[in-house]
């Protein structure tokens, strides 16, 4: 473990990665920003925990695979001290889920973000705004969809080819659920965001999960509301899930 010189006030970061080249690169990148100081570097989970206890940083950047103690094992200790942003090459869905379950505030996969996006993520995580690169966001979205009630999950038809979904509602689905979705003609991105709205996520959470700005989220939601002829999230959700009451027709 290597301590950095005593920093000036600002955003204080501990960088934990067993690859010295990666550590040096991250330290140089972050230290080049006037509001960020790397206060310590760590080569394994034990060193990361020790550095976090000693320096009380604002954010910890943590790799997954490290000797002695890996990042997943170190997470429960680190999150009691500072927000933790996973920064790793590990893309396995089980690792992503476990990292989030143990308290990680974000998950960035190397090669899926720019230097400026990394700096933004570090600053945002300190403020409680999570960040995920596409691989991690996809895992989180799949996990979220798996928790939806069975009637609202896409249904596989045994006659369909693998990877395709039947357009015929299952006998468990509400009669209007599938047809109403088809009628709304949402784009793929709009449908993804509508699923997240229906799950109860805020604009901020949706932006972090989809790695887009909150302004872009608002623009998508405005288009969604127009297509669903809805004035609120609850109304849009009811129509999207097919649970909105059907207007009664008067007898003439």
Secondary structure, 3 states (H helix, E strand, C coil): CEECCCCCCCEEEEEECCCHHHHHHHHHHHHCCCCEEEEEEECCHHHHHHHHHHHCCCEEEECCCCCCCCHHHHHHHHCCCCEEEEEECCCCHHHHHHHHHCCCCEEEECCCCCHHHHHHHHHHHHCCCCEECHHHHHHHHHHHHHCCCHHHCCCCCCCCCCCCCCCCCCCCCCCCHHHHHHHHCCCHHHHHHHHHHHCCCCHHHHHHHHCCCHHHHHHHHHHHHHHHCCCCHHHHHHHHHCCCCCCCCCCC
